[in-house]
Amino acid sequence: MNVYDSARMADVLRPLGYAPVDRPENADMIILNTCHIREKAAEKVFSELGRLRKITEERKETTGKSTFLAVAGCVAQAEGKEILARAPYVDLVLGPQTYHRLPEMVARVARAGGGVIDTDFPVEAKFDFLPEEAAPQTSANLTAFLTIQEGCDKFCSFCVVPYTRGAETSRPVSSVLDEAKRLVESGVKEITLLGQNVNAYHGTWEGRSVTLAELADKLRSIHGLERLRYMTSHPRDMEETLIEAHRDNPIFMPFLHLPVQSGSDRILKAMNRGHTADEYRNIITRLRQARPDIALSSDFIVGHPGETDEDFEATMQLVKDVTFACTYSFKYSARPGTPAAGQPFQVPEDVKDRRLARLQALLREQQDAFNASLLGTVQDILVSSTGRKPGQVMGRSPYLQPVHFEGDPSLIGRVVKVRITTQRTNSLGGVLCEEALAV
């Protein structure tokens, strides 16, 4: 979502004469767009600001030109006053819900000097005030992100998102369709719908609320859109109609990221997840019945306050029961202001380290097994670029793995059939099927 937000900030600045540059040394304006999810995010921001300060000072000395410096995103939302206190050379701090007001804020800084903060949650929806996107924001203009929902009402005990992104809001269906059509007209063939809790989407259409499954059905009618994905989802919003859409909607890719975080019911309750481990297992069973070729990704947190050895073993058992194609796993780290940060029985770091190592070893084993299961199969590959070797091209499988194979650059932009012949650590190799050349 930060990639999407960064692209839209460039869009709203374009009428003021701004255009992207390759190096911060050449920039009249630098915006550091931040995320608060990972550990020590704020300290990393201050470290980066120190580096950028040196760049801007050297530019001022050598060219006489000042550089406008801004901090945006979730760290800005959570730490706005602290940023200006520790880095008073920052001109502007803006939260993720206010970047549509960037032109106005730039003008305020120009009139009154630096130190402007805008971290409100405005009444107006920021999407209503954004210009039409000029171009897709990913390589080769074939894939693009499209934010359809923001915020979260779940209030998981470990998560800062409800405090930095606000309550759940959804874009109207017509707005999503218009942007998707513009993306496809510019050459995009695959769109990933984004939201902090994307399957809670409830945008309006002709006076009624529309689900993510219904939105996906409308998107499939856009000529030229060949692939559709969405992330990130919550198990509590995995409705039956969405599960059925994985069976019935031909542009849905057979790959789903559905975070579970833990396999222990006791820890899931402490996390305020609102579901049990068996309820998650049941969702997976129904998904696989609807779409037998679906592959799964998930998130796991080890060492949540109060997690015992038995709780961790329950997580290991859930992983063994479900099996995942790829996953993201982390040690718990406290986020100031979240309920879990003040809970007793914080797990020692060395215990977290041991548990995470065991979990990641199992997850890597499952990822390797999934990749090996594709050997000899024929996969539809969206060719996106030339490969690392002469005469080679590469693209993404339906399961998001990079796939390298010999082929002419004229294949870029097409979906072709490739027989998988090689398994590598983080990618696959294959051979272009002859019938693909005739399509």
TORMARVEX-395914 format. One record per residue (C-alpha): residue in three letters; x, y, z negated; residue number from 1. Coordinates in Angstrom, 3 decimals, decimal comma. Each point is the difference from the previous one (the first is absolute). Layout:
N
 fitor     east    north       up mardren
   ala        X        Y        Z     NUM
...
// end
This chain:
439
 fitor     east    north       up mardren
   met    0,000    0,000    0,000       1
   asn    2,911    2,362   -0,618       2
   val    1,121   -0,570    3,587       3
   tyr   -3,477    1,025    1,133       4
   asp   -0,075    3,008   -2,337       5
   ser    3,406    1,171    1,210       6
   ala   -1,163   -0,127    3,607       7
   arg   -3,113    2,000   -0,811       8
   met    2,026    2,637   -1,839       9
   ala    2,015    0,412    3,185      10
   asp   -3,290    0,392    1,856      11
   val   -1,334    2,790   -2,223      12
   leu    3,336    1,851    0,220      13
   arg    0,222   -0,218    3,783      14
   pro   -2,231    3,093    0,625      15
   leu    2,459    2,010   -2,118      16
   gly    2,786   -0,884    2,421      17
   tyr    1,570   -2,846   -1,957      18
   ala    1,196   -3,187    1,682      19
   pro    1,929   -2,974   -1,435      20
   val    3,813    0,014    0,075      21
   asp    2,392   -2,909   -0,400      22
   arg    2,148    1,347   -2,821      23
   pro   -0,794    2,018   -3,135      24
   glu    3,007    2,200    0,777      25
   asn   -1,932    1,331    3,014      26
   ala   -3,338    0,504   -1,753      27
   asp   -1,753    3,254   -0,816      28
   met   -2,289   -2,012   -2,272      29
   ile    0,600   -3,232   -1,913      30
   ile   -2,918   -1,875   -1,580      31
   leu    0,864   -2,875   -2,325      32
   asn   -3,077   -2,245    0,059      33
   thr   -0,025   -2,205   -3,076      34
   cys   -1,515   -3,154   -1,469      35
   his   -0,457   -0,672   -3,711      36
   ile   -0,536   -3,752    0,152      37
   arg    3,564   -1,240   -0,406      38
   glu    2,223    0,256   -3,040      39
   lys    1,834    3,247   -0,757      40
   ala   -1,716    1,745    2,897      41
   ala    0,245    3,431   -1,609      42
   glu    3,719   -0,307   -0,699      43
   lys    0,615   -1,031    3,599      44
   val   -1,831    3,129    1,111      45
   phe    2,214    2,229   -2,129      46
   ser    3,105   -1,755    1,320      47
   glu   -1,139    0,580    3,565      48
   leu   -0,854    3,613   -0,747      49
   gly    3,535    0,543   -1,258      50
   arg    1,360   -1,356    3,281      51
   leu   -2,346    2,147    2,049      52
   arg    0,889    3,086   -2,017      53
   lys    3,637   -0,346    1,063      54
   ile   -1,076   -0,336    3,632      55
   thr   -2,202    3,103   -0,150      56
   glu    2,696    2,058   -1,747      57
   glu    2,610   -0,977    2,597      58
   arg   -2,439    0,883    2,782      59
   lys   -0,608    3,403   -1,558      60
   glu    3,751    0,652   -0,257      61
   thr    0,830   -1,068    3,567      62
   thr   -3,053    1,291    1,898      63
   gly   -1,631    2,523   -2,312      64
   lys   -3,290   -1,917    0,315      65
   ser   -2,059   -0,983   -3,026      66
   thr   -1,698   -3,396   -0,217      67
   phe   -3,539   -0,450   -1,341      68
   leu    0,046   -2,957   -2,428      69
   ala   -3,169   -1,806   -1,079      70
   val   -0,867   -3,123   -1,984      71
   ala   -3,207   -1,805    0,958      72
   gly   -1,768   -3,216   -0,925      73
   cys   -0,674   -1,886   -3,201      74
   val    3,118    0,969   -1,956      75
   ala   -0,853    3,621    0,786      76
   gln   -3,520   -0,608   -1,309      77
   ala    1,223   -1,588   -3,231      78
   glu    3,110    2,093   -0,664      79
   gly   -0,746    3,369    1,619      80
   lys    0,904    2,297   -2,899      81
   glu    3,035   -2,103   -0,908      82
   ile    1,266    0,216    3,582      83
   leu   -0,075    3,793   -0,037      84
   ala    1,547    0,088   -3,478      85
   arg    2,919   -2,248    0,942      86
   ala    0,322    1,111    3,621      87
   pro   -1,069    3,672    0,139      88
   tyr    1,429    0,289    3,511      89
   val   -2,967   -2,056    1,281      90
   asp   -2,415    2,292    1,827      91
   leu   -3,150   -2,112   -0,063      92
   val   -1,452   -3,014   -1,805      93
   leu   -3,159   -1,526    1,477      94
   gly   -2,018   -3,091   -0,801      95
   pro   -1,168   -2,631    2,503      96
   gln   -3,527    1,447    0,159      97
   thr    1,059    3,526    0,986      98
   tyr    2,346   -0,292    2,979      99
   his   -2,731    1,263    2,330     100
   arg    0,584    3,350   -1,736     101
   leu    3,700    0,087    0,910     102
   pro   -0,251    3,006    2,367     103
   glu   -1,730    2,026   -2,702     104
   met    2,570   -1,064   -2,598     105
   val    2,930    0,844    2,276     106
   ala   -1,488    3,479    0,434     107
   arg   -0,377    0,373   -3,777     108
   val    3,650   -0,868   -0,517     109
   ala    1,005    2,477    2,704     110
   arg   -1,977    2,756   -1,729     111
   ala    0,750   -0,730   -3,642     112
   gly    3,206   -2,044   -0,006     113
   gly    0,484   -3,614   -1,062     114
   gly   -1,345   -2,000   -2,887     115
   val   -3,491   -0,684    1,372     116
   ile   -1,839   -3,075   -1,304     117
   asp   -3,154   -1,448    1,568     118
   thr   -0,926   -3,311   -1,595     119
   asp   -3,755    0,468   -0,202     120
   phe   -2,519   -2,580    1,095     121
   pro   -1,927    2,311    2,349     122
   val   -3,718   -0,366    0,488     123
   glu    0,365   -0,026    3,778     124
   ala    1,258   -3,184    1,669     125
   lys    3,439    0,625    1,417     126
   phe   -0,792   -2,057    3,106     127
   asp   -2,652    2,540    0,981     128
   phe    2,681    2,656    0,314     129
   leu    2,711   -1,850    1,903     130
   pro    0,728    0,657    3,683     131
   glu   -0,251   -2,756    2,546     132
   glu    3,101   -2,146   -0,166     133
   ala    2,479    0,792    2,760     134
   ala    1,553   -3,460    0,321     135
   pro    0,240   -3,322   -1,850     136
   gln    2,657   -0,125   -2,642     137
   thr    1,655   -3,365    0,592     138
   ser    2,589   -1,262    2,433     139
   ala   -0,871   -0,692    3,612     140
   asn   -3,443    1,615   -0,455     141
   leu   -1,539   -3,455   -0,277     142
   thr   -0,879   -0,237   -3,676     143
   ala   -1,385    2,632   -2,326     144
   phe   -1,240    0,526   -3,525     145
   leu   -3,414    1,537   -0,580     146
   thr   -1,091    1,017   -3,490     147
   ile   -3,702   -0,649   -0,558     148
   gln   -0,219    0,015   -3,800     149
   glu    1,902    1,562   -2,875     150
   gly    0,054   -0,246   -3,759     151
   cys   -1,032   -2,763   -2,344     152
   asp   -2,664   -0,444   -2,673     153
   lys    1,360   -3,280   -1,382     154
   phe    2,417    1,460   -2,598     155
   cys    2,320   -2,980   -0,307     156
   ser    1,956    0,481   -3,216     157
   phe    3,400    0,129    1,733     158
   cys   -0,907    2,248    2,919     159
   val    0,349    3,747    0,433     160
   val   -1,956    0,246    3,279     161
   pro   -3,361    1,115   -1,489     162
   tyr    1,812    2,883   -1,674     163
   thr    2,001    1,117    3,050     164
   arg   -2,399   -0,804    2,869     165
   gly   -3,287    0,513   -1,811     166
   ala   -3,346   -1,745    0,327     167
   glu   -0,899   -2,202    2,945     168
   thr   -1,033    1,968    3,065     169
   ser   -0,681   -1,270    3,506     170
   arg    0,157    1,754    3,345     171
   pro   -3,181    0,144    2,069     172
   val   -0,219   -2,683    2,656     173
   ser   -0,104    2,537    2,833     174
   ser    3,277    1,561   -1,186     175
   val    1,711   -3,391   -0,098     176
   leu   -1,320   -0,980    3,426     177
   asp    1,065    3,299    1,549     178
   glu    3,545   -0,321   -1,305     179
   ala    0,208   -3,652    1,013     180
   lys   -1,114    0,872    3,539     181
   arg    2,649    2,719    0,255     182
   leu    2,655   -2,446   -1,162     183
   val   -1,041   -2,642    2,527     184
   glu   -0,134    2,586    2,799     185
   ser    3,609    0,892   -0,837     186
   gly    1,086   -3,629    0,380     187
   val   -0,614   -1,604   -3,399     188
   lys   -1,090   -3,641    0,109     189
   glu    0,124   -0,880   -3,694     190
   ile   -1,401    2,040   -2,894     191
   thr    0,467   -0,613   -3,708     192
   leu   -2,789    1,517   -2,079     193
   leu    1,361    1,421   -3,241     194
   gly   -1,347    0,680   -3,456     195
   gln    1,044   -0,411   -3,598     196
   asn   -3,034   -2,267   -0,229     197
   val   -0,917   -0,304    3,633     198
   asn   -2,620   -2,732   -0,264     199
   ala   -2,019    2,294   -2,267     200
   tyr   -0,578    2,145    3,097     201
   his   -3,488    1,549    0,056     202
   gly    0,058    2,647    2,713     203
   thr   -3,233    1,482    1,272     204
   trp   -1,612   -0,667    3,376     205
   glu   -3,382    1,396    1,021     206
   gly   -0,950    0,692   -3,600     207
   arg    0,994   -3,318   -1,518     208
   ser    3,073   -1,555   -1,580     209
   val    2,098   -2,319    2,182     210
   thr    2,267   -2,815   -1,222     211
   leu    3,478   -0,800    1,247     212
   ala   -1,386   -2,991    1,906     213
   glu   -2,513    2,233    1,801     214
   leu    2,678    2,580    0,765     215
   ala    2,231   -2,713    1,467     216
   asp   -2,890   -1,148    2,182     217
   lys   -0,357    3,525    1,398     218
   leu    3,753    0,249    0,583     219
   arg    0,039   -3,206    2,061     220
   ser   -2,086    1,794    2,644     221
   ile    2,874    2,424    0,759     222
   his    1,396   -1,105    3,332     223
   gly    3,727   -0,636   -0,237     224
   leu    0,147   -0,650   -3,754     225
   glu    1,293   -3,546   -0,225     226
   arg    0,983   -0,459   -3,638     227
   leu   -1,357    1,159   -3,335     228
   arg    1,433   -0,332   -3,511     229
   tyr   -0,769    1,591   -3,361     230
   met    1,711    0,500   -3,333     231
   thr    0,044    0,175   -2,995     232
   ser   -2,978   -1,985   -1,312     233
   his   -1,406   -0,884   -3,398     234
   pro   -1,515   -3,427   -0,748     235
   arg   -3,044    1,615   -1,620     236
   asp   -0,976    1,524    3,348     237
   met    0,541   -3,098    2,150     238
   glu   -3,652   -0,289    0,995     239
   glu   -1,438   -2,905    1,944     240
   thr   -0,667    2,202    3,040     241
   leu    3,706    0,881    0,163     242
   ile    1,001   -3,645   -0,309     243
   glu   -2,412   -0,807    2,846     244
   ala    1,516    2,830    2,059     245
   his    3,336   -1,837   -0,097     246
   arg   -1,821   -2,839    1,733     247
   asp   -2,106    2,037    2,414     248
   asn    2,004    3,097    0,949     249
   pro    2,497   -0,979    2,726     250
   ile    2,339    2,962   -0,532     251
   phe    0,533   -0,747   -3,704     252
   met    3,461   -1,484   -0,407     253
   pro    0,186   -3,249   -2,034     254
   phe    2,025    1,639   -2,743     255
   leu   -1,184    1,577   -3,248     256
   his    1,768    1,806   -2,824     257
   leu   -2,054   -0,645   -3,144     258
   pro    1,830    0,868   -3,242     259
   val   -0,672   -2,176   -3,043     260
   gln    2,840    1,201   -2,314     261
   ser   -0,196   -2,949   -2,434     262
   gly   -1,312   -3,541   -0,282     263
   ser   -0,840    0,280   -3,692     264
   asp   -3,580    0,892   -0,922     265
   arg    1,216    1,550   -3,245     266
   ile    2,417    2,309    1,837     267
   leu   -2,528    0,751    2,759     268
   lys   -2,356    1,182   -2,740     269
   ala    2,762    2,086   -1,595     270
   met    0,679    1,478    3,448     271
   asn   -3,716    0,864    0,350     272
   arg   -0,087   -1,785    3,354     273
   gly   -3,648   -1,029   -0,364     274
   his    0,425   -3,538    1,355     275
   thr    1,406   -3,329   -1,120     276
   ala    2,621   -2,187    1,604     277
   asp   -2,624   -2,530    1,066     278
   glu   -2,145    2,726    1,548     279
   tyr    3,040    0,969    2,083     280
   arg    0,519   -3,657    0,967     281
   asn   -3,652   -0,174    1,054     282
   ile    0,393    3,048    2,259     283
   ile    2,998   -1,638    1,670     284
   thr   -1,927   -3,245    0,512     285
   arg   -2,869    1,877    1,674     286
   leu    2,422    1,983    2,186     287
   arg    1,709   -3,177    1,186     288
   gln   -3,324   -1,636    0,716     289
   ala   -0,988    3,011    2,106     290
   arg    3,397    0,389    1,692     291
   pro    2,142   -3,159   -0,290     292
   asp    3,059    1,654    1,564     293
   ile    0,055    2,930   -2,428     294
   ala    3,234    0,694   -1,877     295
   leu    0,199    1,876   -3,262     296
   ser    2,165    2,600   -1,640     297
   ser   -0,280    1,234   -3,571     298
   asp    1,529    2,089   -2,787     299
   phe    1,263   -1,337   -3,323     300
   ile    1,108    1,764   -3,158     301
   val    2,027   -1,942   -2,554     302
   gly    0,526    1,110   -3,563     303
   his   -3,210    1,955   -0,535     304
   pro   -0,244    0,886   -3,718     305
   gly   -0,966   -3,082   -1,983     306
   glu    0,863   -2,516    2,753     307
   thr    1,067   -3,283   -1,584     308
   asp    1,805   -2,956    1,535     309
   glu   -3,398   -1,703    0,355     310
   asp   -1,398    3,020    1,850     311
   phe    2,942   -0,004    2,376     312
   glu   -0,367   -3,728    0,656     313
   ala   -3,633    0,652    0,919     314
   thr    1,246    2,453    2,630     315
   met    2,400   -2,603    1,353     316
   gln   -2,867   -2,497    0,182     317
   leu   -2,217    2,431    1,914     318
   val    2,793    0,551    2,533     319
   lys    0,346   -3,761    0,448     320
   asp   -3,753   -0,408    0,386     321
   val   -0,529    2,802    2,532     322
   thr    3,318    0,116    1,958     323
   phe    0,975    3,291    1,624     324
   ala    1,632    0,975    3,283     325
   cys    1,708    2,985   -1,623     326
   thr   -0,276    1,911   -3,251     327
   tyr    1,182    3,016   -1,958     328
   ser    1,066   -0,625   -3,583     329
   phe    1,265    2,402   -2,631     330
   lys    0,868    0,313   -3,647     331
   tyr   -2,522    1,996   -1,992     332
   ser    1,138    3,553   -0,653     333
   ala   -1,965    2,453   -2,109     334
   arg   -1,663    2,957    1,696     335
   pro   -0,523    2,958   -2,334     336
   gly   -3,676    0,608   -0,638     337
   thr   -1,155   -3,517    0,896     338
   pro   -1,594   -2,206   -2,693     339
   ala    2,612   -2,757    0,261     340
   ala    2,845    2,414   -0,717     341
   gly   -1,091    0,290   -3,606     342
   gln   -0,879   -3,632   -0,598     343
   pro    1,952   -2,041   -2,563     344
   phe    2,024   -3,121    0,789     345
   gln    2,026    1,435    2,850     346
   val    1,910   -2,866    1,641     347
   pro    3,820    0,205   -0,259     348
   glu    1,808    0,805    3,238     349
   asp    2,073   -3,187   -0,015     350
   val   -3,198   -2,067   -0,244     351
   lys   -1,507    1,951    2,906     352
   asp    3,159   -0,623    2,033     353
   arg   -0,122   -3,779   -0,552     354
   arg   -3,685   -0,229    0,803     355
   leu    0,294    2,129    3,108     356
   ala    2,903   -2,103    1,289     357
   arg   -2,035   -3,199   -0,402     358
   leu   -3,070    1,521    1,628     359
   gln    1,923    1,438    2,938     360
   ala    1,751   -3,329    0,599     361
   leu   -3,392   -1,712    0,281     362
   leu   -1,402    2,750    2,204     363
   arg    3,025   -0,136    2,315     364
   glu   -0,426   -3,767    0,243     365
   gln   -3,621    0,493    1,059     366
   gln    0,906    2,697    2,527     367
   asp    2,624   -2,284    1,544     368
   ala   -2,511   -2,847    0,126     369
   phe   -2,585    2,193    1,719     370
   asn    2,493    1,209    2,592     371
   ala    1,101   -3,607    0,596     372
   ser   -3,638   -1,010    0,524     373
   leu   -0,109    2,283    3,060     374
   leu    2,818   -1,831    1,787     375
   gly   -1,344   -1,467    3,226     376
   thr   -3,201    2,049   -0,107     377
   val   -0,989    2,609    2,583     378
   gln   -0,606    3,448   -1,452     379
   asp   -1,386    3,195    1,493     380
   ile    2,759    2,596   -0,270     381
   leu   -0,517    3,739    0,447     382
   val    3,250    0,983    1,724     383
   ser    1,226    3,307   -1,415     384
   ser    3,650    0,524    0,995     385
   thr    3,161   -1,414    1,469     386
   gly    1,904   -2,389   -2,229     387
   arg    3,424    0,174   -1,546     388
   lys    1,543   -2,033    2,809     389
   pro    0,024    0,730    3,756     390
   gly   -2,985   -1,507    1,793     391
   gln   -1,923   -0,340   -3,246     392
   val   -3,258    1,548   -1,156     393
   met   -1,751   -0,137   -3,329     394
   gly   -3,447    0,367   -1,447     395
   arg   -2,201   -0,951   -2,922     396
   ser   -1,933   -3,193   -0,539     397
   pro   -3,567    0,015   -1,312     398
   tyr    1,634   -0,591   -3,390     399
   leu    2,257    3,073    0,328     400
   gln    3,296   -1,880    0,406     401
   pro    2,477    1,468    2,494     402
   val    0,388   -2,400    2,945     403
   his    2,961    0,246    2,409     404
   phe    0,032   -1,657    3,437     405
   glu    1,423    0,440    3,477     406
   gly   -2,143    2,199    2,183     407
   asp   -0,135    3,001    2,279     408
   pro   -0,592    3,456   -1,514     409
   ser   -3,100    0,254    2,209     410
   leu   -1,674   -2,259   -2,582     411
   ile    0,067    2,801   -2,583     412
   gly   -3,553    0,966   -0,842     413
   arg   -1,470   -3,380    0,886     414
   val   -1,192   -2,859   -2,155     415
   val    1,704   -3,137    1,318     416
   lys    0,122   -3,635   -1,013     417
   val    3,283   -1,157   -1,513     418
   arg    0,915   -3,485   -1,179     419
   ile    1,837    0,250   -3,321     420
   thr    3,288   -1,899    0,098     421
   thr    2,204    1,524   -2,686     422
   gln   -0,471    0,884   -3,644     423
   arg    2,224    2,627   -1,570     424
   thr   -0,018    1,562   -3,464     425
   asn   -2,250    2,939    0,860     426
   ser   -0,944   -0,551    3,636     427
   leu   -0,803   -2,601    2,634     428
   gly    1,341   -0,818    3,444     429
   gly   -1,920   -1,354    2,944     430
   val   -0,404   -0,639    3,697     431
   leu   -2,443    1,854    2,229     432
   cys   -2,661   -2,358    1,335     433
   glu   -0,248   -0,077    3,788     434
   glu   -3,734    0,616   -0,037     435
   ala    0,622    3,286   -1,841     436
   leu    1,684    1,424    3,098     437
   ala   -3,116   -0,526    2,074     438
   val   -2,329    1,863   -2,364     439
// end
